[in-house]
């Protein structure tokens, strides 16, 4: 799935991923390929991103939102 993680002043990540683990306001949750459409708020924590054949990437955030549909995930974070 295509993932884009954007902060107000920079793009943290743009590329493919097979798994995202996000710090939702109700707790951690994961997004895999073909996930149902989603919009959710994010709290302070760490985004874990796994791309096929690559080491896991981690991004610490203070807050944000995620929107996902049709294997395209957009995260706007602080």
PyMOL Python script that loads the backbone (N, CA, C, O; Angstrom):
from pymol import cmd

cmd.read_pdbstr("""\
ATOM      1  N   UNK A   1       0.842  -1.170   0.000  1.00  0.00           N
ATOM      2  CA  UNK A   1       0.000   0.000   0.000  1.00  0.00           C
ATOM      3  C   UNK A   1       0.888   1.234   0.000  1.00  0.00           C
ATOM      4  O   UNK A   1       2.014   1.200   0.496  1.00  0.00           O
ATOM      5  N   UNK A   2       0.376   2.316  -0.556  1.00  0.00           N
ATOM      6  CA  UNK A   2       1.122   3.566  -0.616  1.00  0.00           C
ATOM      7  C   UNK A   2       0.910   4.334   0.682  1.00  0.00           C
ATOM      8  O   UNK A   2      -0.218   4.477   1.154  1.00  0.00           O
ATOM      9  N   UNK A   3       2.003   4.827   1.253  1.00  0.00           N
ATOM     10  CA  UNK A   3       1.940   5.557   2.514  1.00  0.00           C
ATOM     11  C   UNK A   3       2.674   6.874   2.362  1.00  0.00           C
ATOM     12  O   UNK A   3       3.755   6.940   1.778  1.00  0.00           O
ATOM     13  N   UNK A   4       2.059   7.933   2.904  1.00  0.00           N
ATOM     14  CA  UNK A   4       2.697   9.237   2.937  1.00  0.00           C
ATOM     15  C   UNK A   4       2.513   9.801   4.338  1.00  0.00           C
ATOM     16  O   UNK A   4       1.389   9.928   4.822  1.00  0.00           O
ATOM     17  N   UNK A   5       3.641  10.142   4.996  1.00  0.00           N
ATOM     18  CA  UNK A   5       3.614  10.720   6.335  1.00  0.00           C
ATOM     19  C   UNK A   5       4.158  12.135   6.230  1.00  0.00           C
ATOM     20  O   UNK A   5       5.307  12.346   5.843  1.00  0.00           O
ATOM     21  N   UNK A   6       3.311  13.107   6.582  1.00  0.00           N
ATOM     22  CA  UNK A   6       3.657  14.514   6.389  1.00  0.00           C
ATOM     23  C   UNK A   6       3.594  15.269   7.711  1.00  0.00           C
ATOM     24  O   UNK A   6       2.627  15.145   8.462  1.00  0.00           O
ATOM     25  N   UNK A   7       4.642  16.060   7.990  1.00  0.00           N
ATOM     26  CA  UNK A   7       4.649  17.028   9.083  1.00  0.00           C
ATOM     27  C   UNK A   7       4.433  18.404   8.444  1.00  0.00           C
ATOM     28  O   UNK A   7       4.574  18.537   7.229  1.00  0.00           O
ATOM     29  N   UNK A   8       4.096  19.424   9.228  1.00  0.00           N
ATOM     30  CA  UNK A   8       3.866  20.744   8.630  1.00  0.00           C
ATOM     31  C   UNK A   8       5.032  21.271   7.797  1.00  0.00           C
ATOM     32  O   UNK A   8       4.822  22.001   6.828  1.00  0.00           O
ATOM     33  N   UNK A   9       6.257  20.905   8.167  1.00  0.00           N
ATOM     34  CA  UNK A   9       7.412  21.462   7.472  1.00  0.00           C
ATOM     35  C   UNK A   9       8.186  20.484   6.589  1.00  0.00           C
ATOM     36  O   UNK A   9       9.140  20.881   5.920  1.00  0.00           O
ATOM     37  N   UNK A  10       7.782  19.197   6.581  1.00  0.00           N
ATOM     38  CA  UNK A  10       8.546  18.222   5.805  1.00  0.00           C
ATOM     39  C   UNK A  10       7.742  16.940   5.578  1.00  0.00           C
ATOM     40  O   UNK A  10       6.748  16.688   6.258  1.00  0.00           O
ATOM     41  N   UNK A  11       8.180  16.150   4.629  1.00  0.00           N
ATOM     42  CA  UNK A  11       7.627  14.812   4.417  1.00  0.00           C
ATOM     43  C   UNK A  11       8.556  13.812   5.095  1.00  0.00           C
ATOM     44  O   UNK A  11       9.737  13.729   4.758  1.00  0.00           O
ATOM     45  N   UNK A  12       8.021  13.053   6.053  1.00  0.00           N
ATOM     46  CA  UNK A  12       8.828  12.073   6.775  1.00  0.00           C
ATOM     47  C   UNK A  12       9.029  10.798   5.970  1.00  0.00           C
ATOM     48  O   UNK A  12      10.101  10.194   6.013  1.00  0.00           O
ATOM     49  N   UNK A  13       7.991  10.385   5.229  1.00  0.00           N
ATOM     50  CA  UNK A  13       8.083   9.131   4.477  1.00  0.00           C
ATOM     51  C   UNK A  13       7.090   9.172   3.334  1.00  0.00           C
ATOM     52  O   UNK A  13       5.965   9.649   3.478  1.00  0.00           O
ATOM     53  N   UNK A  14       7.529   8.666   2.204  1.00  0.00           N
ATOM     54  CA  UNK A  14       6.636   8.471   1.062  1.00  0.00           C
ATOM     55  C   UNK A  14       7.102   7.219   0.341  1.00  0.00           C
ATOM     56  O   UNK A  14       8.212   7.171  -0.188  1.00  0.00           O
ATOM     57  N   UNK A  15       6.241   6.203   0.326  1.00  0.00           N
ATOM     58  CA  UNK A  15       6.620   4.959  -0.317  1.00  0.00           C
ATOM     59  C   UNK A  15       5.643   3.845   0.003  1.00  0.00           C
ATOM     60  O   UNK A  15       4.519   4.089   0.442  1.00  0.00           O
ATOM     61  N   UNK A  16       6.085   2.631  -0.222  1.00  0.00           N
ATOM     62  CA  UNK A  16       5.250   1.454  -0.006  1.00  0.00           C
ATOM     63  C   UNK A  16       5.432   0.914   1.411  1.00  0.00           C
ATOM     64  O   UNK A  16       6.481   1.096   2.028  1.00  0.00           O
ATOM     65  N   UNK A  17       4.401   0.254   1.910  1.00  0.00           N
ATOM     66  CA  UNK A  17       4.468  -0.414   3.210  1.00  0.00           C
ATOM     67  C   UNK A  17       3.556  -1.629   3.183  1.00  0.00           C
ATOM     68  O   UNK A  17       2.562  -1.663   2.458  1.00  0.00           O
ATOM     69  N   UNK A  18       3.909  -2.623   3.983  1.00  0.00           N
ATOM     70  CA  UNK A  18       3.053  -3.791   4.131  1.00  0.00           C
ATOM     71  C   UNK A  18       2.296  -3.758   5.450  1.00  0.00           C
ATOM     72  O   UNK A  18       1.283  -4.440   5.600  1.00  0.00           O
ATOM     73  N   UNK A  19       2.784  -2.963   6.418  1.00  0.00           N
ATOM     74  CA  UNK A  19       2.147  -2.867   7.718  1.00  0.00           C
ATOM     75  C   UNK A  19       2.421  -1.514   8.340  1.00  0.00           C
ATOM     76  O   UNK A  19       3.536  -0.998   8.267  1.00  0.00           O
ATOM     77  N   UNK A  20       1.389  -0.938   8.958  1.00  0.00           N
ATOM     78  CA  UNK A  20       1.516   0.287   9.746  1.00  0.00           C
ATOM     79  C   UNK A  20       0.934   0.018  11.121  1.00  0.00           C
ATOM     80  O   UNK A  20      -0.173  -0.509  11.236  1.00  0.00           O
ATOM     81  N   UNK A  21       1.666   0.372  12.162  1.00  0.00           N
ATOM     82  CA  UNK A  21       1.094   0.343  13.503  1.00  0.00           C
ATOM     83  C   UNK A  21       1.061   1.781  13.990  1.00  0.00           C
ATOM     84  O   UNK A  21       2.076   2.477  13.986  1.00  0.00           O
ATOM     85  N   UNK A  22      -0.134   2.219  14.416  1.00  0.00           N
ATOM     86  CA  UNK A  22      -0.349   3.622  14.747  1.00  0.00           C
ATOM     87  C   UNK A  22      -0.844   3.791  16.177  1.00  0.00           C
ATOM     88  O   UNK A  22      -1.571   2.941  16.689  1.00  0.00           O
ATOM     89  N   UNK A  23      -0.443   4.911  16.837  1.00  0.00           N
ATOM     90  CA  UNK A  23      -0.912   5.189  18.188  1.00  0.00           C
ATOM     91  C   UNK A  23      -2.238   5.960  18.159  1.00  0.00           C
ATOM     92  O   UNK A  23      -2.244   7.189  18.228  1.00  0.00           O
ATOM     93  N   UNK A  24      -3.328   5.255  18.059  1.00  0.00           N
ATOM     94  CA  UNK A  24      -4.641   5.895  18.041  1.00  0.00           C
ATOM     95  C   UNK A  24      -5.009   6.441  19.404  1.00  0.00           C
ATOM     96  O   UNK A  24      -4.424   6.042  20.411  1.00  0.00           O
ATOM     97  N   UNK A  25      -5.969   7.345  19.451  1.00  0.00           N
ATOM     98  CA  UNK A  25      -6.390   7.909  20.734  1.00  0.00           C
ATOM     99  C   UNK A  25      -7.048   6.856  21.618  1.00  0.00           C
ATOM    100  O   UNK A  25      -7.114   7.037  22.834  1.00  0.00           O
ATOM    101  N   UNK A  26      -7.532   5.768  21.043  1.00  0.00           N
ATOM    102  CA  UNK A  26      -8.110   4.673  21.811  1.00  0.00           C
ATOM    103  C   UNK A  26      -7.140   3.517  22.014  1.00  0.00           C
ATOM    104  O   UNK A  26      -7.524   2.488  22.569  1.00  0.00           O
ATOM    105  N   UNK A  27      -5.900   3.662  21.582  1.00  0.00           N
ATOM    106  CA  UNK A  27      -4.898   2.608  21.706  1.00  0.00           C
ATOM    107  C   UNK A  27      -4.245   2.299  20.367  1.00  0.00           C
ATOM    108  O   UNK A  27      -4.629   2.851  19.336  1.00  0.00           O
ATOM    109  N   UNK A  28      -3.266   1.423  20.392  1.00  0.00           N
ATOM    110  CA  UNK A  28      -2.554   1.044  19.162  1.00  0.00           C
ATOM    111  C   UNK A  28      -3.474   0.280  18.209  1.00  0.00           C
ATOM    112  O   UNK A  28      -4.312  -0.512  18.639  1.00  0.00           O
ATOM    113  N   UNK A  29      -3.305   0.530  16.908  1.00  0.00           N
ATOM    114  CA  UNK A  29      -4.004  -0.267  15.902  1.00  0.00           C
ATOM    115  C   UNK A  29      -3.114  -0.398  14.680  1.00  0.00           C
ATOM    116  O   UNK A  29      -2.184   0.383  14.482  1.00  0.00           O
ATOM    117  N   UNK A  30      -3.418  -1.406  13.859  1.00  0.00           N
ATOM    118  CA  UNK A  30      -2.614  -1.679  12.676  1.00  0.00           C
ATOM    119  C   UNK A  30      -3.447  -1.541  11.410  1.00  0.00           C
ATOM    120  O   UNK A  30      -4.655  -1.778  11.407  1.00  0.00           O
ATOM    121  N   UNK A  31      -2.778  -1.155  10.348  1.00  0.00           N
ATOM    122  CA  UNK A  31      -3.380  -1.098   9.020  1.00  0.00           C
ATOM    123  C   UNK A  31      -2.549  -1.994   8.117  1.00  0.00           C
ATOM    124  O   UNK A  31      -1.331  -1.846   8.025  1.00  0.00           O
ATOM    125  N   UNK A  32      -3.218  -2.919   7.457  1.00  0.00           N
ATOM    126  CA  UNK A  32      -2.597  -3.813   6.485  1.00  0.00           C
ATOM    127  C   UNK A  32      -3.183  -3.522   5.111  1.00  0.00           C
ATOM    128  O   UNK A  32      -4.136  -2.751   4.996  1.00  0.00           O
ATOM    129  N   UNK A  33      -2.627  -4.127   4.074  1.00  0.00           N
ATOM    130  CA  UNK A  33      -3.174  -3.941   2.726  1.00  0.00           C
ATOM    131  C   UNK A  33      -4.641  -4.330   2.687  1.00  0.00           C
ATOM    132  O   UNK A  33      -5.077  -5.231   3.404  1.00  0.00           O
ATOM    133  N   UNK A  34      -5.393  -3.647   1.847  1.00  0.00           N
ATOM    134  CA  UNK A  34      -6.830  -3.871   1.643  1.00  0.00           C
ATOM    135  C   UNK A  34      -7.665  -3.591   2.895  1.00  0.00           C
ATOM    136  O   UNK A  34      -8.743  -4.161   3.062  1.00  0.00           O
ATOM    137  N   UNK A  35      -7.172  -2.720   3.770  1.00  0.00           N
ATOM    138  CA  UNK A  35      -7.911  -2.322   4.969  1.00  0.00           C
ATOM    139  C   UNK A  35      -9.155  -1.556   4.541  1.00  0.00           C
ATOM    140  O   UNK A  35      -9.148  -0.877   3.514  1.00  0.00           O
ATOM    141  N   UNK A  36     -10.208  -1.663   5.317  1.00  0.00           N
ATOM    142  CA  UNK A  36     -11.423  -0.879   5.066  1.00  0.00           C
ATOM    143  C   UNK A  36     -11.075   0.607   5.163  1.00  0.00           C
ATOM    144  O   UNK A  36     -10.128   0.971   5.859  1.00  0.00           O
ATOM    145  N   UNK A  37     -11.830   1.470   4.475  1.00  0.00           N
ATOM    146  CA  UNK A  37     -11.576   2.910   4.587  1.00  0.00           C
ATOM    147  C   UNK A  37     -11.582   3.346   6.056  1.00  0.00           C
ATOM    148  O   UNK A  37     -12.376   2.855   6.858  1.00  0.00           O
ATOM    149  N   UNK A  38     -10.683   4.275   6.390  1.00  0.00           N
ATOM    150  CA  UNK A  38     -10.537   4.694   7.780  1.00  0.00           C
ATOM    151  C   UNK A  38     -10.155   6.162   7.866  1.00  0.00           C
ATOM    152  O   UNK A  38      -9.393   6.673   7.045  1.00  0.00           O
ATOM    153  N   UNK A  39     -10.694   6.823   8.870  1.00  0.00           N
ATOM    154  CA  UNK A  39     -10.239   8.143   9.304  1.00  0.00           C
ATOM    155  C   UNK A  39     -10.160   8.055  10.817  1.00  0.00           C
ATOM    156  O   UNK A  39     -11.123   7.649  11.467  1.00  0.00           O
ATOM    157  N   UNK A  40      -9.012   8.435  11.385  1.00  0.00           N
ATOM    158  CA  UNK A  40      -8.840   8.323  12.829  1.00  0.00           C
ATOM    159  C   UNK A  40      -7.871   9.381  13.324  1.00  0.00           C
ATOM    160  O   UNK A  40      -6.988   9.826  12.590  1.00  0.00           O
ATOM    161  N   UNK A  41      -8.045   9.778  14.575  1.00  0.00           N
ATOM    162  CA  UNK A  41      -7.088  10.681  15.212  1.00  0.00           C
ATOM    163  C   UNK A  41      -5.969   9.854  15.837  1.00  0.00           C
ATOM    164  O   UNK A  41      -6.157   8.691  16.193  1.00  0.00           O
ATOM    165  N   UNK A  42      -4.807  10.478  15.960  1.00  0.00           N
ATOM    166  CA  UNK A  42      -3.639   9.819  16.529  1.00  0.00           C
ATOM    167  C   UNK A  42      -3.174  10.601  17.747  1.00  0.00           C
ATOM    168  O   UNK A  42      -3.275  11.827  17.787  1.00  0.00           O
ATOM    169  N   UNK A  43      -2.665   9.883  18.738  1.00  0.00           N
ATOM    170  CA  UNK A  43      -2.124  10.535  19.920  1.00  0.00           C
ATOM    171  C   UNK A  43      -0.604  10.429  19.900  1.00  0.00           C
ATOM    172  O   UNK A  43      -0.024   9.884  18.962  1.00  0.00           O
ATOM    173  N   UNK A  44       0.029  10.950  20.933  1.00  0.00           N
ATOM    174  CA  UNK A  44       1.480  10.889  21.033  1.00  0.00           C
ATOM    175  C   UNK A  44       1.927   9.429  21.085  1.00  0.00           C
ATOM    176  O   UNK A  44       1.315   8.604  21.762  1.00  0.00           O
ATOM    177  N   UNK A  45       2.987   9.129  20.370  1.00  0.00           N
ATOM    178  CA  UNK A  45       3.499   7.768  20.338  1.00  0.00           C
ATOM    179  C   UNK A  45       4.404   7.551  19.152  1.00  0.00           C
ATOM    180  O   UNK A  45       4.966   8.497  18.600  1.00  0.00           O
ATOM    181  N   UNK A  46       4.541   6.292  18.762  1.00  0.00           N
ATOM    182  CA  UNK A  46       5.452   5.921  17.681  1.00  0.00           C
ATOM    183  C   UNK A  46       4.696   5.223  16.562  1.00  0.00           C
ATOM    184  O   UNK A  46       3.923   4.295  16.801  1.00  0.00           O
ATOM    185  N   UNK A  47       4.930   5.679  15.346  1.00  0.00           N
ATOM    186  CA  UNK A  47       4.422   4.997  14.155  1.00  0.00           C
ATOM    187  C   UNK A  47       5.463   3.951  13.777  1.00  0.00           C
ATOM    188  O   UNK A  47       6.642   4.272  13.627  1.00  0.00           O
ATOM    189  N   UNK A  48       5.033   2.708  13.624  1.00  0.00           N
ATOM    190  CA  UNK A  48       5.897   1.634  13.132  1.00  0.00           C
ATOM    191  C   UNK A  48       5.477   1.321  11.707  1.00  0.00           C
ATOM    192  O   UNK A  48       4.297   1.097  11.436  1.00  0.00           O
ATOM    193  N   UNK A  49       6.442   1.305  10.796  1.00  0.00           N
ATOM    194  CA  UNK A  49       6.163   1.062   9.386  1.00  0.00           C
ATOM    195  C   UNK A  49       7.068  -0.054   8.900  1.00  0.00           C
ATOM    196  O   UNK A  49       8.283  -0.009   9.095  1.00  0.00           O
ATOM    197  N   UNK A  50       6.472  -1.055   8.265  1.00  0.00           N
ATOM    198  CA  UNK A  50       7.257  -2.162   7.703  1.00  0.00           C
ATOM    199  C   UNK A  50       7.029  -2.214   6.204  1.00  0.00           C
ATOM    200  O   UNK A  50       5.892  -2.309   5.740  1.00  0.00           O
ATOM    201  N   UNK A  51       8.115  -2.152   5.453  1.00  0.00           N
ATOM    202  CA  UNK A  51       8.063  -2.307   4.003  1.00  0.00           C
ATOM    203  C   UNK A  51       8.739  -3.632   3.664  1.00  0.00           C
ATOM    204  O   UNK A  51       9.693  -4.039   4.327  1.00  0.00           O
ATOM    205  N   UNK A  52       8.245  -4.290   2.643  1.00  0.00           N
ATOM    206  CA  UNK A  52       8.768  -5.608   2.266  1.00  0.00           C
ATOM    207  C   UNK A  52      10.262  -5.542   1.958  1.00  0.00           C
ATOM    208  O   UNK A  52      10.713  -4.717   1.163  1.00  0.00           O
ATOM    209  N   UNK A  53      11.016  -6.426   2.605  1.00  0.00           N
ATOM    210  CA  UNK A  53      12.448  -6.511   2.360  1.00  0.00           C
ATOM    211  C   UNK A  53      13.272  -5.409   3.001  1.00  0.00           C
ATOM    212  O   UNK A  53      14.469  -5.313   2.727  1.00  0.00           O
ATOM    213  N   UNK A  54      12.675  -4.569   3.849  1.00  0.00           N
ATOM    214  CA  UNK A  54      13.397  -3.473   4.489  1.00  0.00           C
ATOM    215  C   UNK A  54      13.281  -3.577   6.003  1.00  0.00           C
ATOM    216  O   UNK A  54      12.396  -4.252   6.529  1.00  0.00           O
ATOM    217  N   UNK A  55      14.192  -2.896   6.692  1.00  0.00           N
ATOM    218  CA  UNK A  55      14.112  -2.837   8.149  1.00  0.00           C
ATOM    219  C   UNK A  55      12.927  -1.960   8.553  1.00  0.00           C
ATOM    220  O   UNK A  55      12.532  -1.048   7.827  1.00  0.00           O
ATOM    221  N   UNK A  56      12.378  -2.254   9.717  1.00  0.00           N
ATOM    222  CA  UNK A  56      11.262  -1.469  10.239  1.00  0.00           C
ATOM    223  C   UNK A  56      11.692  -0.022  10.452  1.00  0.00           C
ATOM    224  O   UNK A  56      12.807   0.249  10.897  1.00  0.00           O
ATOM    225  N   UNK A  57      10.798   0.895  10.131  1.00  0.00           N
ATOM    226  CA  UNK A  57      11.041   2.314  10.363  1.00  0.00           C
ATOM    227  C   UNK A  57      10.120   2.778  11.489  1.00  0.00           C
ATOM    228  O   UNK A  57       8.997   2.292  11.624  1.00  0.00           O
ATOM    229  N   UNK A  58      10.608   3.728  12.299  1.00  0.00           N
ATOM    230  CA  UNK A  58       9.818   4.270  13.411  1.00  0.00           C
ATOM    231  C   UNK A  58       9.843   5.788  13.347  1.00  0.00           C
ATOM    232  O   UNK A  58      10.873   6.397  13.057  1.00  0.00           O
ATOM    233  N   UNK A  59       8.693   6.386  13.624  1.00  0.00           N
ATOM    234  CA  UNK A  59       8.563   7.832  13.640  1.00  0.00           C
ATOM    235  C   UNK A  59       7.819   8.234  14.908  1.00  0.00           C
ATOM    236  O   UNK A  59       6.685   7.804  15.120  1.00  0.00           O
ATOM    237  N   UNK A  60       8.441   9.054  15.754  1.00  0.00           N
ATOM    238  CA  UNK A  60       7.781   9.547  16.960  1.00  0.00           C
ATOM    239  C   UNK A  60       6.940  10.763  16.604  1.00  0.00           C
ATOM    240  O   UNK A  60       7.395  11.667  15.903  1.00  0.00           O
ATOM    241  N   UNK A  61       5.697  10.773  17.102  1.00  0.00           N
ATOM    242  CA  UNK A  61       4.793  11.885  16.811  1.00  0.00           C
ATOM    243  C   UNK A  61       4.163  12.396  18.108  1.00  0.00           C
ATOM    244  O   UNK A  61       4.148  11.701  19.124  1.00  0.00           O
ATOM    245  N   UNK A  62       3.643  13.624  18.051  1.00  0.00           N
ATOM    246  CA  UNK A  62       2.935  14.220  19.189  1.00  0.00           C
ATOM    247  C   UNK A  62       1.431  14.053  19.037  1.00  0.00           C
ATOM    248  O   UNK A  62       0.717  13.902  20.028  1.00  0.00           O
ATOM    249  N   UNK A  63       0.951  14.079  17.802  1.00  0.00           N
ATOM    250  CA  UNK A  63      -0.475  13.933  17.502  1.00  0.00           C
ATOM    251  C   UNK A  63      -0.625  13.883  15.989  1.00  0.00           C
ATOM    252  O   UNK A  63       0.342  14.090  15.257  1.00  0.00           O
ATOM    253  N   UNK A  64      -1.852  13.606  15.516  1.00  0.00           N
ATOM    254  CA  UNK A  64      -2.080  13.610  14.084  1.00  0.00           C
ATOM    255  C   UNK A  64      -3.399  12.969  13.704  1.00  0.00           C
ATOM    256  O   UNK A  64      -4.233  12.647  14.550  1.00  0.00           O
ATOM    257  N   UNK A  65      -3.560  12.795  12.398  1.00  0.00           N
ATOM    258  CA  UNK A  65      -4.738  12.123  11.851  1.00  0.00           C
ATOM    259  C   UNK A  65      -4.284  11.209  10.721  1.00  0.00           C
ATOM    260  O   UNK A  65      -3.252  11.433  10.089  1.00  0.00           O
ATOM    261  N   UNK A  66      -5.088  10.171  10.484  1.00  0.00           N
ATOM    262  CA  UNK A  66      -4.807   9.242   9.388  1.00  0.00           C
ATOM    263  C   UNK A  66      -6.069   9.092   8.556  1.00  0.00           C
ATOM    264  O   UNK A  66      -7.179   9.022   9.085  1.00  0.00           O
ATOM    265  N   UNK A  67      -5.876   9.044   7.243  1.00  0.00           N
ATOM    266  CA  UNK A  67      -6.976   8.779   6.309  1.00  0.00           C
ATOM    267  C   UNK A  67      -6.487   7.691   5.373  1.00  0.00           C
ATOM    268  O   UNK A  67      -5.393   7.786   4.817  1.00  0.00           O
ATOM    269  N   UNK A  68      -7.293   6.662   5.201  1.00  0.00           N
ATOM    270  CA  UNK A  68      -6.902   5.585   4.320  1.00  0.00           C
ATOM    271  C   UNK A  68      -8.066   5.052   3.520  1.00  0.00           C
ATOM    272  O   UNK A  68      -9.170   4.886   4.039  1.00  0.00           O
ATOM    273  N   UNK A  69      -7.810   4.779   2.231  1.00  0.00           N
ATOM    274  CA  UNK A  69      -8.790   4.134   1.360  1.00  0.00           C
ATOM    275  C   UNK A  69      -8.071   3.616   0.132  1.00  0.00           C
ATOM    276  O   UNK A  69      -7.114   4.227  -0.342  1.00  0.00           O
ATOM    277  N   UNK A  70      -8.529   2.499  -0.378  1.00  0.00           N
ATOM    278  CA  UNK A  70      -8.002   1.889  -1.594  1.00  0.00           C
ATOM    279  C   UNK A  70      -6.480   1.770  -1.586  1.00  0.00           C
ATOM    280  O   UNK A  70      -5.811   2.110  -2.562  1.00  0.00           O
ATOM    281  N   UNK A  71      -5.941   1.277  -0.453  1.00  0.00           N
ATOM    282  CA  UNK A  71      -4.503   1.061  -0.287  1.00  0.00           C
ATOM    283  C   UNK A  71      -3.653   2.316  -0.425  1.00  0.00           C
ATOM    284  O   UNK A  71      -2.485   2.238  -0.806  1.00  0.00           O
ATOM    285  N   UNK A  72      -4.241   3.489  -0.114  1.00  0.00           N
ATOM    286  CA  UNK A  72      -3.496   4.736  -0.049  1.00  0.00           C
ATOM    287  C   UNK A  72      -3.734   5.340   1.326  1.00  0.00           C
ATOM    288  O   UNK A  72      -4.866   5.658   1.689  1.00  0.00           O
ATOM    289  N   UNK A  73      -2.647   5.494   2.091  1.00  0.00           N
ATOM    290  CA  UNK A  73      -2.724   5.956   3.468  1.00  0.00           C
ATOM    291  C   UNK A  73      -2.015   7.313   3.567  1.00  0.00           C
ATOM    292  O   UNK A  73      -0.867   7.449   3.144  1.00  0.00           O
ATOM    293  N   UNK A  74      -2.695   8.300   4.121  1.00  0.00           N
ATOM    294  CA  UNK A  74      -2.128   9.630   4.336  1.00  0.00           C
ATOM    295  C   UNK A  74      -2.149   9.913   5.822  1.00  0.00           C
ATOM    296  O   UNK A  74      -3.197   9.826   6.461  1.00  0.00           O
ATOM    297  N   UNK A  75      -0.980  10.257   6.382  1.00  0.00           N
ATOM    298  CA  UNK A  75      -0.874  10.631   7.780  1.00  0.00           C
ATOM    299  C   UNK A  75      -0.384  12.064   7.868  1.00  0.00           C
ATOM    300  O   UNK A  75       0.649  12.410   7.295  1.00  0.00           O
ATOM    301  N   UNK A  76      -1.125  12.897   8.584  1.00  0.00           N
ATOM    302  CA  UNK A  76      -0.722  14.273   8.860  1.00  0.00           C
ATOM    303  C   UNK A  76      -0.381  14.309  10.339  1.00  0.00           C
ATOM    304  O   UNK A  76      -1.253  14.083  11.178  1.00  0.00           O
ATOM    305  N   UNK A  77       0.874  14.590  10.674  1.00  0.00           N
ATOM    306  CA  UNK A  77       1.338  14.454  12.056  1.00  0.00           C
ATOM    307  C   UNK A  77       2.110  15.681  12.510  1.00  0.00           C
ATOM    308  O   UNK A  77       2.552  16.509  11.714  1.00  0.00           O
ATOM    309  N   UNK A  78       2.250  15.758  13.829  1.00  0.00           N
ATOM    310  CA  UNK A  78       3.089  16.803  14.452  1.00  0.00           C
ATOM    311  C   UNK A  78       4.217  16.139  15.182  1.00  0.00           C
ATOM    312  O   UNK A  78       5.050  16.820  15.782  1.00  0.00           O
TER     313      UNK A  78
END
""", "prot")
cmd.dss("prot")
cmd.show_as("cartoon", "prot")
cmd.util.cbc("prot")
cmd.orient("prot")
